[in-house]
Structures are given as structure tokens and as C-alpha cells.
Amino acid sequence: MKISLTQKYNVPGPRYTSYPTVPYWNEGDFTSQKWIQSFQKAFLESNSQNGISLYLHLPFCESMCTFCGCNKRITKNHSVEEIYIAALLKEWDLYCNLMPQKPIIKEIHLGGGTPTFFSTSNLEYLINGILSKAEKANNYEFSFEGHPNNTTYEQLKKLYDLGFRRVSFGVQDYAEKVQKAIHRIQPFHNVAKVTFWAKEIGYTSIGHDIIFGLPFQTIENVIDTVEKTNSLKPDRLAFYSYAHVPWIKGNGQRGFNEENLPKDAEKRKLYETGKQMLSQNGYHEIGMDHFALISDSLYKATANKQLHRNFMGYSASKTQLMIGLGVSSISDSWYSFAQNTKSIEEYYQLLAEDKLPVVKGHILSDEDLIIRKHILNLTCEFETSWSNKSLYFKEIPNVLEDLKEIEKDQLIIIEEGKIKITEAGRPFVRNICMAFDLHLKRKSPETNLFSMTV
């Protein structure tokens, strides 16, 4: 019996928010001092040119969503806000003390957890504390993630007044049965309310996150969710595949059984149905799992070949240096990665000792930097080339050999010194990237590390 391309290529694989991927970081060669040297080098190279990016991780949520893989702390006790913000600002102070000049901020993104867990006044205090030691770039872009159930008009207005113009709301799916399974009960009314508020206030880019492959999810559910989404007309969308990795995330993803999840061709049909509907309503596919209207900056960045991808996802602007503040945050200097401790208690303790809360990372080799560029090209532009000597590496013949089957299936076109991903190949970008992933090829994982690629 002939198997489908989805069945053929649906294997465990990285999502490539970084290269090397986190499981392949060489932690033995990493030290906090090496990170500081790398950070300072990147700061001098980038601050006055493009500015820097900040990612602030706000980990608190009032309830557990069983689809979520983020680092979070479940609590209804809002007294945790002040101590956490004080810690974030202390960490920012430590970084500022290492900078030879005032930082110019191009991007700020508030992620979580649930950033809108925090009160309006505390969010204002946090952002003002960050900006008091920095300048804003001329073309700065500030964004945050909001939970439709608890985002208030006051929060939206205050963050807008502080310079935020982009907001994304987690929707996932509107079907009641699916919402119960993932412990995320939020009626359409709540999403519509915060979306209209954001439009009224003046946000220029409103995003919704929806997921396919959730437990009990059917074609009818996806159609209903996309129809409701279209009626609100967000500027951009993330349409993600649910990453089922309970071996990593523990009990948080064991609120349903394996047989409740749509698989292989059934799961892929959910995506193709949603994608077709989005296309018919003016949304254009951007990179992996993202869609945007022509008016949105993400579409414009794609058209101008300026799309960038990092730990925050796809971005319309590129900065060399991204500093991650907060528990579990990852920083990126281009030359190295550094991750903060995932323990809030250890995070507080290290900061009390005037130490950066970095506990692991990776210093990129020359080879890593070349492969990283190829993977960014593939995930952002659906093509890459090694005709320029600086992007050639000696394993290219082996990579092309590994891609022969994918070429035979018409998912890529191999030309002299370059490859292009076809329209049919776009759902399999992660598989194509895996052919370039030398760390993965040299040491295949012996245990479950990654979600399925398709």
C-alpha cells in the first residue's frame, strides 16, 4: 500500500528556533564569562547600527493549559508580581552595567506564561524601568502576548501609551470539547472583545494563535475556528501544529489519551483545510506556520526578504543581539546562546548574589554559524545557496545525497549551488532542515527529544 508524504516524513524533529538546537548545545565548553564576552562583542557591533532586542519572560498563569510547553508557574496569588518585576529589573541592571554605552532598544516582547496576569500598574512600572536605562530606536517594535480571558482595556491602553503596537492573543480552538480537553475555556466573545478593543485603541498588528492537531479536534472544529477568526480579521496568525511531548512536559500534557489526538493524514487535513480557508480570505503563508495580511509588517518583510526567526518566533526586523530577561529566557548574541535557570527560586538567589542567572548555553563554532545561516534561509525564504564561498561547508555533498528522496518527491528543486523548497514542500521544511543539521546527523537522539515534524 502506497503511503502518503505526510506518513513518510512525519518523524520526530526540531522546530529550529535555533541552531544548534538546545539538546545539542555544548554545555561543557560554556561559561558565564564566555557569554559575557560574546554579549559585549555583539553589543558593540549592533547597538548603534540596529539596536538590540529584549525578551521578557513573565511565567505566571492562573490555570494550567494542557497543550502548553512554556515554562510557567501556576498561581492565583498576585503578590508574586512585585518581587518578580524587581528581579527582572535587577537582571537588566546587571546587563546595563556591562554595556559601554546606553542601549538602543529596537524590540521588546513580553511572553510567558501570561503577561496579562500582571496588573496594569506593574506592567507600566516594568516597562518604564527598562526604558529608563535605554533609548528607543526610531523604528522600534514592542509586542506582547495577551490572554483573552484576562486582558483588560486598561492594560491594552497603557501598553499602547508605552509604545506597544503589536499584540497576539492565544485562541487555540473554539470547540467546547477541545477547550475542556486542553483546560483552556474561553468563549469567542472574549476573543472578539479584546480584538476590537485593540483595534479601537490603535494597535497596528493584532495576531491570533490557533493550533491544529489538538485532542478531539475535527475538520468541523477547524472550519468553525477559522471562520470565527476571519470574522475578526486579525492582521497575522500563527497556525501551529500541536507539539505532543509529554515525556518533556510531564503531567501538564497528560489530560487526554493518545487515541484522542488526530494523526498523520487526518491531522494534516486539519492544516490544509485551515490554510485554504485563510488563503481565500486574504492571508498569505509566511515561513513555517504563520500567515499575514498584505498590510502587515510580517508580509512586507517576507516580500523584501527581510524576515527573521529567533526564539521569539518570526520577526519583521532583525537584531544581532537579543537579551532574554526572566526565568528560563534564552539570549542570543549570534555567536552564542545563553539560557537562564528554569527555577524561580534559583533565579532570585543568583540575582541576590549579583550574578547573571545564566546556567547553560552554547558557543557557536564556525561550522555552526554557516549551518545556522542555511537553516534561517530555509525557514524564512524557503531557499538557500552555497555559491558564496562563505556558506560552503565540506558536508554539502552528503546533505544533497540525503535530500535525493525529498527531491524525488518534488518537495525541493536542487540547482547548481542552491536548493529551493517547492510549494508542495513547505509543510516539510523541518525535514529539509534536518538534512543540514550536522549535530543531529552525527548523534541521533537515543530518547524522545522532539515533536513530530508534520
KOLPA-577978 format. One record per residue (C-alpha): residue number from 1; residue in one letter; y negated, x negated, z. Coordinates in nm, 4 decimals. Layout:
// KOLPA-577978
   num   residuo          v          u          w
   NUM         A          Y          X          Z
...
// end
This chain:
// KOLPA-577978
   num   residuo          v          u          w
     1         M     0.0000     0.0000     0.0000
     2         K    -0.3404    -0.1365    -0.1002
     3         I    -0.5695    -0.1961     0.1946
     4         S    -0.9430    -0.1303     0.1850
     5         L    -1.2067    -0.4032     0.2057
     6         T    -1.3005    -0.2710     0.5486
     7         Q    -0.9445    -0.3149     0.6747
     8         K    -0.9207    -0.6554     0.5076
     9         Y    -1.2373    -0.8017     0.6549
    10         N    -1.2658    -0.6157     0.9863
    11         V    -1.1881    -0.9123     1.2102
    12         P    -1.3466    -1.0430     1.5319
    13         G    -1.6621    -1.2375     1.4515
    14         P    -2.0039    -1.3397     1.5878
    15         R    -2.3216    -1.1360     1.5351
    16         Y    -2.5148    -1.4567     1.4613
    17         T    -2.8231    -1.4031     1.6721
    18         S    -2.7981    -1.7816     1.6987
    19         Y    -2.6149    -2.0765     1.5524
    20         P    -2.4195    -2.2226     1.7147
    21         T    -2.3114    -1.9010     1.8808
    22         V    -2.3184    -1.9027     2.2619
    23         P    -1.9398    -1.9594     2.3135
    24         Y    -1.9719    -2.2825     2.1138
    25         W    -2.2671    -2.4309     2.2970
    26         N    -2.2023    -2.7878     2.4119
    27         E    -2.2987    -2.7380     2.7743
    28         G    -2.1693    -3.0810     2.8760
    29         D    -2.4425    -3.2525     2.6764
    30         F    -2.7165    -3.0206     2.8013
    31         T    -2.9558    -3.0766     3.0917
    32         S    -3.2712    -2.9003     3.2036
    33         Q    -3.4646    -3.2216     3.1374
    34         K    -3.3423    -3.2316     2.7766
    35         W    -3.4530    -2.8700     2.7393
    36         I    -3.7990    -2.9510     2.8753
    37         Q    -3.8351    -3.2407     2.6278
    38         S    -3.7269    -3.0174     2.3412
    39         F    -3.9562    -2.7347     2.4547
    40         Q    -4.2558    -2.9698     2.4772
    41         K    -4.1863    -3.1156     2.1322
    42         A    -4.1674    -2.7665     1.9796
    43         F    -4.4804    -2.6557     2.1651
    44         L    -4.6849    -2.9423     2.0206
    45         E    -4.5526    -2.8723     1.6710
    46         S    -4.6048    -2.4968     1.6749
    47         N    -4.8636    -2.3760     1.9260
    48         S    -5.1806    -2.4393     1.7259
    49         Q    -5.0119    -2.3503     1.3939
    50         N    -4.8210    -2.0269     1.4516
    51         G    -4.8359    -1.9724     1.8258
    52         I    -4.5317    -1.9045     2.0431
    53         S    -4.3150    -1.6042     2.1270
    54         L    -4.2255    -1.4677     2.4688
    55         Y    -3.9253    -1.2539     2.5530
    56         L    -3.9381    -1.0921     2.8979
    57         H    -3.6098    -0.9544     3.0285
    58         L    -3.6559    -0.6591     3.2656
    59         P    -3.2997    -0.5917     3.3847
    60         F    -3.3199    -0.2774     3.5972
    61         C    -3.1728     0.0593     3.4941
    62         E    -3.1317     0.3756     3.6977
    63         S    -2.7890     0.4506     3.5492
    64         M    -2.5125     0.2700     3.3591
    65         C    -2.4709     0.3369     2.9853
    66         T    -2.1129     0.2521     2.8922
    67         F    -2.1973     0.1340     2.5380
    68         C    -2.4416    -0.1318     2.6617
    69         G    -2.3727    -0.5051     2.6655
    70         C    -2.7057    -0.6146     2.8144
    71         N    -2.7430    -0.7977     3.1434
    72         K    -2.8632    -0.5282     3.3837
    73         R    -2.8817    -0.4251     3.7482
    74         I    -2.8259    -0.0572     3.8247
    75         T    -3.0543     0.0767     4.0970
    76         K    -3.2806     0.3689     4.1774
    77         N    -3.4743     0.1540     4.4237
    78         H    -3.8088     0.0816     4.2575
    79         S    -3.9206    -0.1541     4.5317
    80         V    -3.7417    -0.4254     4.3291
    81         E    -4.0241    -0.4188     4.0728
    82         E    -4.2848    -0.6245     4.2594
    83         I    -4.0569    -0.9116     4.3619
    84         Y    -3.9144    -0.9384     4.0112
    85         I    -4.2574    -0.9440     3.8456
    86         A    -4.3699    -1.2105     4.0920
    87         A    -4.0680    -1.4174     3.9882
    88         L    -4.1427    -1.3718     3.6157
    89         L    -4.4997    -1.4876     3.6662
    90         K    -4.3798    -1.7846     3.8728
    91         E    -4.1472    -1.8848     3.5887
    92         W    -4.4358    -1.8504     3.3414
    93         D    -4.6486    -2.0722     3.5681
    94         L    -4.3790    -2.3401     3.5643
    95         Y    -4.3756    -2.3371     3.1847
    96         C    -4.7560    -2.3382     3.1613
    97         N    -4.7655    -2.6447     3.3860
    98         L    -4.5502    -2.8251     3.1276
    99         M    -4.7830    -2.7388     2.8393
   100         P    -5.0507    -2.9918     2.7381
   101         Q    -5.2795    -2.7143     2.6141
   102         K    -5.3323    -2.3421     2.6538
   103         P    -5.0537    -2.1416     2.4880
   104         I    -5.1369    -1.9152     2.1950
   105         I    -4.9099    -1.6108     2.2048
   106         K    -4.8044    -1.4558     1.8772
   107         E    -4.5269    -1.2307     2.0047
   108         I    -4.4360    -1.0649     2.3317
   109         H    -4.1283    -0.8467     2.3574
   110         L    -4.0219    -0.6555     2.6691
   111         G    -3.6462    -0.5968     2.6681
   112         G    -3.3824    -0.5032     2.9172
   113         G    -3.2345    -0.3279     3.0950
   114         T    -3.5019    -0.0641     3.0868
   115         P    -3.8600    -0.1945     3.0643
   116         T    -3.9915     0.1576     3.1277
   117         F    -3.8102     0.1515     3.4645
   118         F    -4.1264    -0.0315     3.5778
   119         S    -4.4376     0.1625     3.6750
   120         T    -4.7470     0.1613     3.4559
   121         S    -4.9439    -0.0404     3.7107
   122         N    -4.6693    -0.3014     3.7445
   123         L    -4.6360    -0.3394     3.3666
   124         E    -5.0125    -0.3851     3.3467
   125         Y    -5.0038    -0.6446     3.6251
   126         L    -4.7248    -0.8334     3.4470
   127         I    -4.8925    -0.8461     3.1048
   128         N    -5.2323    -0.9361     3.2488
   129         G    -5.0637    -1.2117     3.4487
   130         I    -4.9063    -1.3532     3.1324
   131         L    -5.2256    -1.3293     2.9272
   132         S    -5.4458    -1.4785     3.1996
   133         K    -5.2994    -1.8194     3.1151
   134         A    -5.2900    -1.7793     2.7375
   135         E    -5.4785    -1.6818     2.4256
   136         K    -5.3644    -1.4184     2.1780
   137         A    -5.3046    -1.5263     1.8191
   138         N    -5.5147    -1.3487     1.5570
   139         N    -5.2109    -1.1679     1.4170
   140         Y    -5.0243    -1.1144     1.7453
   141         E    -4.7481    -0.8553     1.7737
   142         F    -4.6488    -0.7096     2.1109
   143         S    -4.3487    -0.4768     2.1391
   144         F    -4.1290    -0.3141     2.4000
   145         E    -3.8153    -0.1062     2.4402
   146         G    -3.8545     0.2389     2.5908
   147         H    -3.6003     0.4820     2.7352
   148         P    -3.6846     0.8318     2.6039
   149         N    -3.5930     0.9902     2.9380
   150         N    -3.8385     0.7945     3.1491
   151         T    -4.1127     0.6631     2.9184
   152         T    -4.4382     0.8300     3.0167
   153         Y    -4.7548     0.8950     2.8186
   154         E    -4.9365     0.6809     3.0739
   155         Q    -4.7055     0.3835     3.0090
   156         L    -4.7444     0.4157     2.6316
   157         K    -5.1227     0.4391     2.6570
   158         K    -5.1596     0.1474     2.8984
   159         L    -4.9364    -0.0831     2.6947
   160         Y    -5.1274     0.0167     2.3809
   161         D    -5.4530    -0.0743     2.5552
   162         L    -5.2967    -0.4120     2.6429
   163         G    -5.2262    -0.4831     2.2750
   164         F    -4.8807    -0.3356     2.2154
   165         R    -4.8414    -0.1718     1.8751
   166         R    -4.4658    -0.1572     1.8364
   167         V    -4.2152     0.0397     2.0447
   168         S    -3.8447     0.1108     1.9989
   169         F    -3.6557     0.3951     2.1631
   170         G    -3.2816     0.3921     2.2276
   171         V    -3.1270     0.7076     2.0800
   172         Q    -2.7629     0.6146     2.0046
   173         D    -2.6365     0.9669     1.9113
   174         Y    -2.7454     1.3260     1.9757
   175         A    -2.3975     1.4814     2.0185
   176         E    -2.3423     1.6011     2.3749
   177         K    -1.9757     1.4911     2.3802
   178         V    -2.0687     1.1398     2.2672
   179         Q    -2.3572     1.1205     2.5141
   180         K    -2.1278     1.2167     2.8004
   181         A    -1.8734     0.9510     2.6978
   182         I    -2.1360     0.6764     2.6928
   183         H    -2.3175     0.8128     3.0001
   184         R    -2.6470     0.8479     2.8148
   185         I    -2.7586     1.2084     2.8382
   186         Q    -3.0903     1.2547     2.6594
   187         P    -3.1852     1.5653     2.4614
   188         F    -3.3592     1.5471     2.1243
   189         H    -3.6662     1.6980     2.2893
   190         N    -3.7165     1.3839     2.4988
   191         V    -3.6975     1.1534     2.1962
   192         A    -3.9320     1.3770     1.9953
   193         K    -4.1816     1.3890     2.2811
   194         V    -4.2142     1.0104     2.3239
   195         T    -4.2162     0.9548     1.9458
   196         F    -4.5034     1.1994     1.8963
   197         W    -4.6897     1.0508     2.1918
   198         A    -4.6611     0.7030     2.0414
   199         K    -4.7872     0.8289     1.7053
   200         E    -5.0745     1.0131     1.8689
   201         I    -5.1787     0.7053     2.0672
   202         G    -5.1778     0.4906     1.7539
   203         Y    -4.8628     0.2743     1.7579
   204         T    -4.8208     0.1317     1.4080
   205         S    -4.4452     0.0719     1.4242
   206         I    -4.2147     0.3122     1.6070
   207         G    -3.8436     0.2345     1.5997
   208         H    -3.5276     0.4224     1.6913
   209         D    -3.1920     0.2607     1.7702
   210         I    -2.8837     0.4565     1.6667
   211         I    -2.5202     0.3474     1.6824
   212         F    -2.2122     0.4250     1.4759
   213         G    -1.8541     0.3878     1.5976
   214         L    -1.9130     0.5430     1.9408
   215         P    -1.6322     0.7291     2.1205
   216         F    -1.5638     1.0803     1.9864
   217         Q    -1.8282     1.0299     1.7144
   218         T    -1.7641     1.2208     1.3907
   219         I    -1.9238     1.2371     1.0465
   220         E    -2.0893     1.5632     1.1522
   221         N    -2.2420     1.3842     1.4554
   222         V    -2.3873     1.1063     1.2387
   223         I    -2.5269     1.3574     0.9885
   224         D    -2.6901     1.5551     1.2696
   225         T    -2.8312     1.2410     1.4350
   226         V    -2.9746     1.1051     1.1087
   227         E    -3.1203     1.4452     1.0155
   228         K    -3.2940     1.4662     1.3522
   229         T    -3.4107     1.1048     1.3132
   230         N    -3.5520     1.1791     0.9682
   231         S    -3.7423     1.4757     1.1092
   232         L    -3.9279     1.2376     1.3450
   233         K    -3.9785     0.9707     1.0743
   234         P    -3.9786     0.6507     1.2817
   235         D    -4.1146     0.3505     1.0921
   236         R    -3.7995     0.1449     1.1363
   237         L    -3.4418     0.1910     1.2514
   238         A    -3.1623    -0.0169     1.3914
   239         F    -2.8283     0.1383     1.2874
   240         Y    -2.5796    -0.0731     1.4796
   241         S    -2.2049    -0.0895     1.4907
   242         Y    -2.0827    -0.0235     1.8439
   243         A    -1.9501    -0.3533     1.9812
   244         H    -1.6423    -0.2717     2.1861
   245         V    -1.5814    -0.5794     2.4009
   246         P    -1.4566    -0.4507     2.7380
   247         W    -1.2987    -0.7900     2.8158
   248         I    -1.6530    -0.9301     2.8435
   249         K    -1.8415    -0.6363     2.9858
   250         G    -1.5937    -0.5207     3.2459
   251         N    -1.5707    -0.1640     3.3702
   252         G    -1.9005    -0.0685     3.2101
   253         Q    -1.7229    -0.0126     2.8803
   254         R    -1.4054     0.1495     3.0114
   255         G    -1.5357     0.5047     3.0427
   256         F    -1.3152     0.6153     2.7498
   257         N    -0.9881     0.5196     2.5856
   258         E    -0.9304     0.3076     2.2745
   259         E    -0.7960     0.6075     2.0841
   260         N    -1.1315     0.7823     2.1289
   261         L    -1.3026     0.5246     1.9040
   262         P    -1.3291     0.5725     1.5257
   263         K    -1.1651     0.2787     1.3486
   264         D    -1.1642     0.0915     1.0175
   265         A    -1.2300     0.3194     0.7177
   266         E    -1.3211     0.6126     0.9443
   267         K    -1.5800     0.4017     1.1251
   268         R    -1.7149     0.2531     0.8017
   269         K    -1.7602     0.6024     0.6580
   270         L    -1.9893     0.6836     0.9509
   271         Y    -2.2150     0.3956     0.8471
   272         E    -2.2054     0.4642     0.4744
   273         T    -2.2898     0.8305     0.5345
   274         G    -2.5841     0.7429     0.7563
   275         K    -2.7023     0.4693     0.5203
   276         Q    -2.7001     0.7040     0.2204
   277         M    -2.8981     0.9665     0.4103
   278         L    -3.1530     0.7098     0.5259
   279         S    -3.1925     0.5784     0.1710
   280         Q    -3.2541     0.9306     0.0425
   281         N    -3.5320     0.9664     0.2993
   282         G    -3.7247     0.6528     0.2044
   283         Y    -3.5638     0.3930     0.4328
   284         H    -3.4774     0.0527     0.2883
   285         E    -3.1976    -0.1663     0.4211
   286         I    -3.3313    -0.4784     0.5925
   287         G    -3.0940    -0.7628     0.6743
   288         M    -2.7958    -0.6510     0.8807
   289         D    -2.8033    -0.3071     1.0460
   290         H    -3.1770    -0.2428     1.0017
   291         F    -3.3829    -0.0026     0.7903
   292         A    -3.7554     0.0409     0.7411
   293         L    -4.0110     0.2451     0.5506
   294         I    -4.2171     0.0639     0.2876
   295         S    -4.5221     0.0885     0.5144
   296         D    -4.3537    -0.1037     0.7991
   297         S    -4.4104    -0.4767     0.8541
   298         L    -4.0339    -0.5398     0.8543
   299         Y    -4.0077    -0.4163     0.4955
   300         K    -4.3118    -0.6195     0.3912
   301         A    -4.1649    -0.9334     0.5495
   302         T    -3.8425    -0.8780     0.3563
   303         A    -4.0271    -0.8297     0.0278
   304         N    -4.2239    -1.1510     0.0896
   305         K    -3.9135    -1.3455     0.2010
   306         Q    -4.0660    -1.3970     0.5461
   307         L    -3.8063    -1.2082     0.7513
   308         H    -3.6869    -1.3982     1.0580
   309         R    -3.3995    -1.3421     1.3002
   310         N    -3.3622    -1.4646     1.6570
   311         F    -3.2330    -1.3468     1.9946
   312         M    -3.4827    -1.0579     1.9861
   313         G    -3.3401    -0.9385     1.6519
   314         Y    -3.5266    -0.9231     1.3218
   315         S    -3.8952    -1.0087     1.3219
   316         A    -4.1734    -0.9878     1.0652
   317         S    -4.3221    -1.3108     1.1938
   318         K    -4.1670    -1.6469     1.2649
   319         T    -4.2474    -1.8792     1.5512
   320         Q    -4.0677    -2.2058     1.6148
   321         L    -4.0763    -2.1699     1.9925
   322         M    -3.9545    -1.8668     2.1832
   323         I    -3.9610    -1.8776     2.5629
   324         G    -3.7308    -1.6379     2.7437
   325         L    -3.8529    -1.5319     3.0875
   326         G    -3.6376    -1.3435     3.3340
   327         V    -3.2760    -1.3336     3.4382
   328         S    -3.0279    -1.4172     3.1543
   329         S    -3.3090    -1.4729     2.9000
   330         I    -3.2499    -1.7254     2.6225
   331         S    -3.5183    -1.9647     2.4996
   332         D    -3.5205    -2.1326     2.1584
   333         S    -3.7184    -2.4405     2.0522
   334         W    -3.5373    -2.4570     1.7141
   335         Y    -3.3917    -2.7894     1.8286
   336         S    -3.2179    -2.6438     2.1326
   337         F    -3.1279    -2.3269     2.3223
   338         A    -3.1555    -2.2694     2.6959
   339         Q    -3.0311    -1.9711     2.8967
   340         N    -3.1429    -1.8615     3.2418
   341         T    -2.8967    -1.7724     3.5141
   342         K    -2.7499    -1.4220     3.4934
   343         S    -2.7657    -1.3819     3.8701
   344         I    -3.0881    -1.2284     4.0014
   345         E    -3.0303    -1.3890     4.3410
   346         E    -2.9888    -1.7370     4.1895
   347         Y    -3.2896    -1.6710     3.9651
   348         Y    -3.5072    -1.6054     4.2707
   349         Q    -3.3644    -1.9055     4.4566
   350         L    -3.4281    -2.1562     4.1746
   351         L    -3.7849    -2.0355     4.1319
   352         A    -3.8428    -2.0615     4.5073
   353         E    -3.7454    -2.4287     4.4675
   354         D    -3.9998    -2.4668     4.1819
   355         K    -3.7188    -2.5147     3.9296
   356         L    -3.6850    -2.3542     3.5887
   357         P    -3.3900    -2.1110     3.6220
   358         V    -3.2133    -2.2595     3.3179
   359         V    -2.8397    -2.3066     3.3796
   360         K    -2.6892    -2.3740     3.0370
   361         G    -2.7850    -2.4487     2.6796
   362         H    -2.7180    -2.6455     2.3644
   363         I    -2.8916    -2.9339     2.1876
   364         L    -2.8573    -2.8792     1.8118
   365         S    -2.7193    -3.1672     1.6063
   366         D    -2.8463    -3.2465     1.2560
   367         E    -2.5431    -3.0612     1.1218
   368         D    -2.6180    -2.7590     1.3441
   369         L    -2.9747    -2.7416     1.2098
   370         I    -2.8523    -2.7329     0.8489
   371         I    -2.5887    -2.4648     0.9135
   372         R    -2.8386    -2.2651     1.1182
   373         K    -3.0722    -2.2509     0.8187
   374         H    -2.7938    -2.1313     0.5886
   375         I    -2.6937    -1.8552     0.8306
   376         L    -3.0563    -1.7448     0.8680
   377         N    -3.0872    -1.7345     0.4886
   378         L    -2.7742    -1.5223     0.4573
   379         T    -2.8691    -1.2768     0.7321
   380         C    -3.2341    -1.2444     0.6255
   381         E    -3.2330    -1.2908     0.2475
   382         F    -2.8659    -1.2326     0.1509
   383         E    -2.8503    -1.5666    -0.0273
   384         T    -2.8596    -1.9378     0.0444
   385         S    -2.8786    -2.2608    -0.1521
   386         W    -2.7925    -2.6267    -0.1005
   387         S    -2.9521    -2.7521    -0.4241
   388         N    -3.2127    -2.9119    -0.1992
   389         K    -3.0535    -3.2259    -0.0536
   390         S    -3.1784    -3.1440     0.2944
   391         L    -2.9490    -2.8385     0.3071
   392         Y    -2.6367    -3.0045     0.1683
   393         F    -2.3515    -3.0870     0.4050
   394         K    -2.0210    -3.2524     0.3242
   395         E    -1.8058    -2.9471     0.4054
   396         I    -1.9663    -2.7360     0.1282
   397         P    -1.6529    -2.7659    -0.0946
   398         N    -1.4404    -2.6340     0.1926
   399         V    -1.6854    -2.3476     0.2504
   400         L    -1.6668    -2.2497    -0.1179
   401         E    -1.2869    -2.2641    -0.1028
   402         D    -1.2899    -2.0297     0.1964
   403         L    -1.5226    -1.7929     0.0077
   404         K    -1.2985    -1.7622    -0.3008
   405         E    -1.1293    -1.4451    -0.1789
   406         I    -1.4658    -1.2921    -0.0897
   407         E    -1.5929    -1.3864    -0.4378
   408         K    -1.2817    -1.2333    -0.5948
   409         D    -1.3615    -0.9084    -0.4130
   410         Q    -1.7117    -0.9211    -0.5715
   411         L    -1.8888    -0.9437    -0.2376
   412         I    -2.0711    -1.2640    -0.3351
   413         I    -2.1742    -1.4479    -0.6508
   414         I    -2.1292    -1.8254    -0.6438
   415         E    -2.3621    -2.0173    -0.8740
   416         E    -2.4442    -2.3853    -0.9073
   417         G    -2.5746    -2.4905    -0.5677
   418         K    -2.6118    -2.1400    -0.4236
   419         I    -2.4464    -1.8127    -0.3308
   420         K    -2.5819    -1.4581    -0.3425
   421         I    -2.4474    -1.1621    -0.1494
   422         T    -2.3994    -0.8571    -0.3708
   423         E    -2.4950    -0.5034    -0.2726
   424         A    -2.1264    -0.4354    -0.2030
   425         G    -2.1116    -0.7493     0.0114
   426         R    -2.3908    -0.6594     0.2516
   427         P    -2.1619    -0.4875     0.5055
   428         F    -1.9635    -0.8138     0.5217
   429         V    -2.2487    -1.0573     0.5906
   430         R    -2.0921    -1.1686     0.9184
   431         N    -1.7669    -1.2579     0.7407
   432         I    -1.9608    -1.4640     0.4856
   433         C    -2.1499    -1.6444     0.7628
   434         M    -1.8173    -1.7277     0.9273
   435         A    -1.7264    -1.9427     0.6256
   436         F    -2.0282    -2.1627     0.7102
   437         D    -1.9594    -2.1659     1.0859
   438         L    -1.8144    -2.5144     1.1347
   439         H    -1.7814    -2.4734     1.5124
   440         L    -1.5703    -2.1603     1.4678
   441         K    -1.3567    -2.3223     1.1957
   442         R    -1.2894    -2.6346     1.3988
   443         K    -1.1901    -2.4446     1.7091
   444         S    -1.0699    -2.0886     1.6690
   445         P    -1.1015    -1.8874     1.9921
   446         E    -0.7790    -1.8519     2.1888
   447         T    -0.9021    -1.5374     2.3661
   448         N    -1.1160    -1.2373     2.2708
   449         L    -1.4764    -1.3509     2.2277
   450         F    -1.6326    -1.1338     1.9608
   451         S    -1.6566    -0.7737     1.8493
   452         M    -1.5205    -0.6653     1.5089
   453         T    -1.7324    -0.7609     1.2100
   454         V    -1.7388    -0.4307     1.0207
// end
